[in-house]
Amino acid sequence: MRQRHKRILTFTGFGFIIGLLGLALMMQVWTHQRQVEDAAVARSLSVAKEISASRTESELARQHAKS
């Protein structure tokens, strides 16, 4: 009876440790995913700024050519 009780506690301990490891791994993946998304947003913003700047330049050139 005592051996069986000990075994249940051991399995519970292992389950707890495995659960903590799984949680830590999930948090790592989630953090990495956020960093990737943030980088993608920053890239798309810089591309949008470049497009806006070139559009403004072409508008100015067109207006300058008219006058």
Backbone as ProteinMPNN parsed JSONL, in Angstrom:
{"seq_chain_A": "MRQRHKRILTFTGFGFIIGLLGLALMMQVWTHQRQVEDAAVARSLSVAKEISASRTESELARQHAKS", "coords_chain_A": {"N_chain_A": [[0.84, -1.199, 0.0], [1.915, 1.212, 0.833], [3.977, 1.468, -1.009], [2.573, 1.764, -3.369], [1.33, 4.218, -2.966], [3.551, 5.872, -2.903], [4.41, 5.602, -5.535], [2.326, 6.816, -6.937], [2.633, 9.455, -6.071], [5.148, 9.967, -7.19], [4.58, 9.808, -9.964], [2.819, 11.949, -10.096], [4.529, 14.036, -9.469], [6.33, 13.894, -11.646], [4.532, 14.467, -13.693], [3.846, 17.084, -13.049], [6.317, 18.395, -13.383], [6.762, 17.939, -16.122], [4.582, 19.332, -17.111], [5.267, 21.961, -16.34], [7.589, 22.294, -17.897], [6.451, 22.145, -20.453], [4.829, 24.42, -20.375], [6.788, 26.427, -20.149], [8.055, 26.101, -22.619], [5.939, 26.753, -24.357], [5.633, 29.448, -23.718], [8.079, 30.454, -24.623], [7.825, 29.988, -27.394], [5.609, 31.604, -27.929], [6.597, 34.161, -27.282], [8.639, 34.365, -29.178], [7.099, 34.302, -31.496], [5.701, 36.714, -31.225], [7.841, 38.512, -31.472], [8.604, 38.02, -34.105], [6.269, 38.851, -35.432], [6.238, 41.573, -34.685], [8.552, 42.451, -35.98], [7.789, 42.06, -38.623], [5.7, 43.911, -38.824], [7.131, 46.282, -38.413], [8.767, 46.204, -40.688], [6.828, 46.391, -42.748], [5.82, 48.91, -42.183], [8.064, 50.536, -42.698], [8.352, 50.074, -45.411], [5.959, 51.177, -46.311], [6.426, 53.85, -45.639], [8.554, 54.415, -47.374], [7.278, 54.128, -49.865], [5.399, 56.162, -49.656], [7.111, 58.383, -49.505], [8.391, 58.284, -52.035], [6.213, 58.65, -53.649], [5.446, 61.219, -52.935], [7.697, 62.6, -53.815], [7.494, 62.168, -56.603], [5.096, 63.473, -57.121], [5.829, 66.122, -56.485], [7.791, 66.508, -58.437], [6.228, 66.303, -60.718], [4.517, 68.54, -60.408], [6.437, 70.527, -60.502], [7.329, 70.227, -63.086], [5.077, 71.023, -64.484], [4.921, 73.737, -63.935]], "CA_chain_A": [[0.0, 0.0, 0.0], [2.796, 2.374, 0.942], [4.718, 1.532, -2.277], [1.641, 2.276, -4.379], [1.148, 5.634, -2.662], [4.794, 6.516, -3.31], [4.434, 5.602, -6.997], [1.367, 7.842, -7.377], [3.284, 10.746, -5.837], [6.22, 10.106, -8.183], [3.954, 10.142, -11.244], [2.279, 13.303, -9.98], [5.689, 14.934, -9.553], [6.792, 13.913, -13.037], [3.509, 15.174, -14.478], [3.974, 18.51, -12.728], [7.549, 18.875, -14.018], [6.518, 17.94, -17.576], [3.662, 20.451, -17.348], [6.037, 23.211, -16.257], [8.445, 22.372, -19.088], [5.575, 22.46, -21.583], [4.427, 25.82, -20.229], [7.954, 27.253, -20.476], [8.244, 26.011, -24.072], [4.877, 27.531, -24.988], [5.927, 30.872, -23.533], [9.191, 30.76, -25.542], [7.277, 30.033, -28.757], [4.722, 32.771, -28.002], [7.451, 35.347, -27.295], [9.305, 34.391, -30.481], [6.071, 34.645, -32.476], [5.459, 38.155, -31.106], [8.994, 39.22, -32.033], [8.508, 37.89, -35.565], [5.174, 39.721, -35.878], [6.68, 42.956, -34.522], [9.514, 42.726, -37.051], [7.016, 42.158, -39.869], [4.982, 45.188, -38.779], [8.132, 47.331, -38.61], [9.159, 46.159, -42.1], [5.756, 46.906, -43.6], [5.749, 50.356, -41.951], [9.161, 51.203, -43.399], [8.015, 50.002, -46.84], [4.899, 52.162, -46.54], [7.058, 55.176, -45.603], [9.314, 54.569, -48.615], [6.309, 54.323, -50.949], [4.846, 57.493, -49.466], [8.149, 59.36, -49.841], [8.605, 58.304, -53.484], [5.001, 59.22, -54.241], [5.532, 62.661, -52.699], [8.728, 63.104, -54.732], [6.986, 62.174, -57.97], [4.089, 64.55, -57.174], [6.557, 67.386, -56.533], [8.437, 66.592, -59.751], [5.161, 66.568, -61.695], [4.108, 69.926, -60.233], [7.553, 71.356, -60.943], [7.347, 70.133, -64.546], [3.936, 71.799, -64.991], [5.157, 75.177, -63.779]], "C_chain_A": [[0.878, 1.253, 0.0], [3.566, 2.589, -0.37], [3.838, 2.157, -3.373], [1.436, 3.782, -4.199], [2.362, 6.443, -3.133], [4.85, 6.656, -4.839], [3.499, 6.674, -7.547], [1.973, 9.232, -7.207], [4.394, 11.001, -6.856], [5.648, 10.497, -9.538], [3.397, 11.552, -11.233], [3.4, 14.328, -10.114], [6.208, 15.048, -10.972], [5.814, 14.681, -13.923], [3.608, 16.67, -14.284], [5.186, 19.107, -13.436], [7.369, 18.96, -15.536], [5.58, 19.092, -17.944], [4.381, 21.79, -17.316], [6.94, 23.389, -17.47], [7.621, 22.742, -20.329], [5.141, 23.916, -21.567], [5.571, 26.754, -20.611], [8.195, 27.261, -21.99], [7.193, 26.839, -24.813], [5.138, 29.022, -24.87], [7.06, 31.321, -24.452], [8.661, 30.941, -26.964], [6.43, 31.281, -28.934], [5.539, 34.058, -28.092], [8.135, 35.484, -28.652], [8.317, 34.822, -31.56], [5.786, 36.138, -32.447], [6.6, 38.961, -31.702], [8.959, 39.173, -33.554], [7.431, 38.818, -36.106], [5.561, 41.187, -35.779], [7.649, 43.355, -35.625], [8.786, 42.893, -38.383], [6.272, 43.487, -39.941], [5.959, 46.338, -39.04], [8.574, 47.388, -40.069], [8.084, 46.769, -42.986], [5.586, 48.417, -43.408], [6.845, 51.084, -42.707], [8.921, 51.173, -44.91], [6.958, 51.049, -47.175], [5.475, 53.585, -46.538], [7.835, 55.437, -46.886], [8.382, 54.853, -49.787], [5.741, 55.737, -50.87], [5.852, 58.567, -49.877], [8.345, 59.436, -51.357], [7.395, 58.901, -54.193], [5.029, 60.739, -54.1], [6.558, 63.287, -53.641], [8.194, 63.199, -56.147], [5.914, 63.255, -58.147], [4.777, 65.91, -57.295], [7.213, 67.587, -57.904], [7.401, 66.93, -60.826], [4.713, 68.017, -61.616], [5.186, 70.883, -60.74], [7.618, 71.378, -62.473], [6.231, 70.951, -65.161], [4.252, 73.277, -64.974], [6.44, 75.654, -64.414]], "O_chain_A": [[0.624, 2.214, -0.726], [3.785, 3.723, -0.794], [4.299, 2.962, -4.182], [1.376, 4.526, -5.178], [2.227, 7.537, -3.682], [5.277, 7.683, -5.365], [3.838, 7.362, -8.51], [1.845, 10.084, -8.087], [4.558, 12.125, -7.329], [6.16, 11.405, -10.192], [3.486, 12.272, -12.228], [3.248, 15.352, -10.782], [6.493, 16.144, -11.455], [6.222, 15.45, -14.794], [3.472, 17.438, -15.236], [5.101, 20.188, -14.019], [7.779, 19.94, -16.16], [5.767, 19.748, -18.969], [4.139, 22.653, -18.16], [7.052, 24.488, -18.012], [8.05, 23.554, -21.148], [5.088, 24.57, -22.609], [5.363, 27.749, -21.306], [8.5, 28.303, -22.57], [7.51, 27.539, -25.774], [4.894, 29.776, -25.812], [7.023, 32.424, -24.997], [8.995, 31.908, -27.649], [6.513, 31.948, -29.966], [5.217, 34.945, -28.882], [8.205, 36.578, -29.211], [8.658, 35.616, -32.437], [5.644, 36.769, -33.494], [6.37, 39.975, -32.361], [9.249, 40.169, -34.217], [7.637, 39.495, -37.114], [5.255, 41.97, -36.679], [7.577, 44.468, -36.147], [9.13, 43.769, -39.177], [6.22, 44.117, -40.997], [5.651, 47.259, -39.797], [8.739, 48.471, -40.63], [8.384, 47.57, -43.871], [5.248, 49.127, -44.355], [6.597, 52.136, -43.297], [9.247, 52.131, -45.61], [7.049, 51.726, -48.199], [5.063, 54.425, -47.338], [7.789, 56.54, -47.43], [8.665, 55.724, -50.61], [5.616, 56.425, -51.884], [5.485, 59.548, -50.524], [8.454, 60.53, -51.91], [7.535, 59.576, -55.213], [4.677, 61.461, -55.033], [6.329, 64.361, -54.197], [8.414, 64.203, -56.826], [5.835, 63.882, -59.204], [4.371, 66.749, -58.099], [7.195, 68.685, -58.459], [7.658, 67.733, -61.723], [4.542, 68.665, -62.649], [4.882, 71.918, -61.333], [7.921, 72.407, -63.078], [6.401, 71.517, -66.24], [3.891, 74.0, -65.903], [6.754, 76.843, -64.353]]}, "name": "protein", "num_of_chains": 1, "seq": "MRQRHKRILTFTGFGFIIGLLGLALMMQVWTHQRQVEDAAVARSLSVAKEISASRTESELARQHAKS"}
